Amino acid sequence: MLPCALLALIVSYDVYHSYNKMVNAYESEYNAFLSHETLSVVHEVQKERGLTAGYIGSKGARFKSELNQQRKLVDEAMQKLKAQRSNWQLSDDMITAYKEFISPFNKISDTRRAVDSLSLPLSNALKYYTDIN
């Protein structure tokens, strides 16, 4: 009876640790997916930042169509990130980081309107985009 009990304990211990390793592997995979999609958004935001600087610097005379096209790309990247996020089971730390990352996007429409009307100083516009990045 004692050998059977010891064997059951060893098997239970091994199953428990194997399960934890599997959970950690899935968590790492989801974190990698989140990082990849987040970097895609950051890349598109960096391009919007550059075009915004050109637009404001030219007093609205240049880069208007390019800026509008880039804004669409940023919006598409954000939609993709949000859609993919619903498929991932993230750790609490990653959920917090995700929420911190997307929170500045709540002001993106206001920032874009201010840029379009040239009422936002270049330094403030650049700071907004830099803070996202």
C-alpha positions in Angstrom: 0.0 0.0 0.0 2.8 2.4 0.9 4.5 2.1 -2.5 1.2 2.8 -4.3 0.7 5.9 -2.1 4.2 7.1 -2.9 3.7 6.5 -6.6 0.5 8.4 -6.5 2.2 11.4 -4.8 5.0 11.4 -7.3 2.6 11.2 -10.2 0.5 14.0 -8.7 3.5 16.2 -8.2 4.7 15.6 -11.7 1.2 16.3 -13.2 0.9 19.5 -11.1 4.3 20.9 -12.3 3.6 19.9 -15.9 0.3 21.7 -15.8 2.0 24.8 -14.4 4.6 24.7 -17.2 1.8 24.5 -19.8 0.0 27.4 -18.3 3.2 29.5 -18.3 3.9 28.5 -21.9 0.4 29.7 -23.0 0.8 32.9 -21.0 4.2 33.6 -22.7 2.6 32.9 -26.0 -0.2 35.4 -25.4 2.3 38.0 -24.1 4.3 37.6 -27.3 1.2 38.1 -29.4 0.3 41.2 -27.4 3.9 42.6 -27.7 3.9 42.0 -31.5 0.5 43.7 -32.1 1.5 46.6 -29.7 4.7 47.2 -31.6 2.7 47.3 -34.9 0.6 50.1 -33.4 3.6 51.9 -32.1 5.3 51.8 -35.5 2.2 53.3 -37.2 1.9 56.0 -34.4 5.5 56.9 -35.0 4.8 57.5 -38.7 1.7 59.6 -37.7 3.9 61.6 -35.4 6.4 62.4 -38.2 3.6 63.4 -40.6 2.0 65.5 -37.9 5.3 67.3 -37.4 5.5 68.0 -41.1 1.9 69.1 -41.3 2.2 71.6 -38.4 5.6 72.7 -39.5 4.3 73.6 -43.0 1.3 75.4 -41.4 -1.0 72.8 -43.0 0.3 73.3 -46.5 1.8 69.8 -46.8 1.2 66.2 -45.8 -2.6 66.5 -45.3 -3.5 63.5 -47.5 -0.6 61.5 -46.2 -1.5 62.3 -42.6 -5.1 61.2 -43.2 -4.0 58.0 -44.8 -1.6 57.3 -41.9 -4.4 58.0 -39.4 -6.5 55.3 -41.0 -3.5 52.9 -40.7 -3.2 53.7 -37.0 -6.9 53.2 -36.5 -6.8 49.8 -38.3 -3.8 48.7 -36.2 -5.6 49.6 -33.0 -8.8 47.8 -34.2 -6.7 44.7 -34.9 -5.0 44.9 -31.5 -8.4 45.2 -29.7 -9.9 42.4 -31.8 -6.9 40.1 -31.1 -6.9 41.0 -27.4 -10.3 39.3 -27.0 -8.6 36.0 -28.0 -5.8 36.1 -25.4 -5.8 35.2 -21.8 -3.3 37.6 -20.3 -1.8 37.8 -16.9 -2.9 40.6 -14.5 0.3 42.5 -15.2 -0.1 42.3 -18.9 -3.8 43.4 -18.6 -2.6 46.4 -16.6 0.1 47.2 -19.2 -2.4 46.8 -22.1 -4.8 49.2 -20.4 -2.0 51.7 -19.8 -1.0 51.5 -23.5 -4.5 52.1 -24.9 -5.6 54.8 -22.5 -3.9 57.7 -24.4 -5.9 56.6 -27.5 -9.0 58.0 -25.8 -7.7 61.5 -26.6 -6.5 60.8 -30.2 -9.6 62.3 -31.9 -9.2 65.5 -29.9 -5.5 65.7 -30.7 -6.1 65.0 -34.4 -8.8 67.8 -34.5 -6.4 70.2 -32.8 -3.7 69.3 -35.3 -6.0 69.7 -38.2 -7.0 73.2 -37.0 -3.4 74.0 -36.2 -4.4 75.0 -32.7 -2.0 72.5 -31.0 1.6 73.6 -30.8 4.1 71.3 -32.4 5.8 70.5 -29.1 2.5 69.4 -27.5 1.5 67.3 -30.5 4.9 65.6 -30.5 4.8 65.0 -26.8 1.4 63.3 -27.2 2.7 60.9 -29.7 6.0 60.4 -27.9 4.1 59.5 -24.7 2.2 56.8 -26.6 5.4 55.4 -27.9 
